[in-house]
């Protein structure tokens, strides 16, 4: 199966995985390439390197000033600061999953809106299709994540309600 991924770097879901991995630092952070959703799953089970979250937050253009980012990635500002002091320590599975999901949504929003800055601004503003709630606030729960993903999918295809 690994041979298949080597021959087809854009295996099903591979392009999405690679975009998300780049938001988390790509080859500068990960010791091996993430090419498929199974590669991502395995990495999340081990725990993302702490540097991945640092890279993601450090490269935000708008949201790094938002208090809601803490809920979206499931980590308080103080915990994030402590983790920066030990960047080699992997994140736990839950924090890894939340960081990955946030990066996944940011990647999709960037694709839909055309730029990361526009995507972050969208995440930080009330959305009509989400009952005037800010998408970033909804990322605190699995149900909210699902609503944001569904709404992004609808926006991608021009269905706003």
Residue pairs with C-beta under 8 A, 6 or more apart in sequence:
4 11
5 11
5 14
5 35
5 36
5 39
8 14
9 18
9 35
10 18
11 35
11 36
12 36
12 37
13 36
13 37
14 35
14 36
14 37
16 104
16 107
16 108
17 34
17 35
17 36
17 37
17 39
17 40
18 34
18 35
19 107
19 111
20 34
20 40
20 100
20 103
20 104
20 107
21 30
21 33
21 34
21 40
23 55
23 56
23 59
23 103
23 106
23 107
24 30
24 48
24 52
24 53
24 55
24 56
24 99
24 100
24 103
25 49
25 51
25 52
25 55
25 56
27 33
28 51
28 55
29 49
29 51
29 52
29 55
30 43
30 49
30 52
32 39
33 39
34 40
34 43
40 100
43 96
44 93
44 96
44 97
44 100
45 93
46 90
47 90
47 91
47 92
47 93
47 95
47 96
48 90
48 91
48 95
48 96
48 99
48 100
49 87
49 88
49 90
49 91
50 83
50 84
50 86
50 87
50 88
50 89
50 90
50 91
51 87
51 88
52 91
52 99
53 73
53 75
53 80
53 83
53 91
53 95
53 99
54 83
54 84
54 87
56 99
56 102
56 103
57 64
57 69
57 73
57 80
58 64
60 69
60 120
61 116
61 117
61 120
62 117
62 120
62 121
62 124
63 69
63 120
63 123
63 124
63 136
66 124
66 136
68 124
68 134
68 136
68 137
68 139
69 136
70 76
70 77
70 80
71 136
71 137
71 139
71 140
72 98
72 102
72 136
72 139
72 140
73 80
73 95
73 98
73 99
73 102
74 94
74 95
74 98
74 99
74 140
75 83
75 95
75 98
83 89
83 91
90 96
91 99
98 139
101 139
101 145
102 139
105 123
105 135
105 139
105 145
105 148
105 149
105 152
106 116
106 119
106 120
106 123
108 149
108 152
108 156
109 119
109 120
109 122
109 123
109 135
109 152
110 116
110 118
110 119
111 156
112 119
112 152
112 155
112 156
113 119
113 122
122 135
123 134
123 135
123 136
124 134
124 135
124 136
125 134
126 132
126 133
126 134
127 133
127 134
127 135
127 151
128 160
129 151
129 154
129 155
129 160
129 161
130 138
130 147
130 148
130 151
135 148
135 151
137 144
138 144
138 145
138 147
138 148
139 145
139 148
154 160
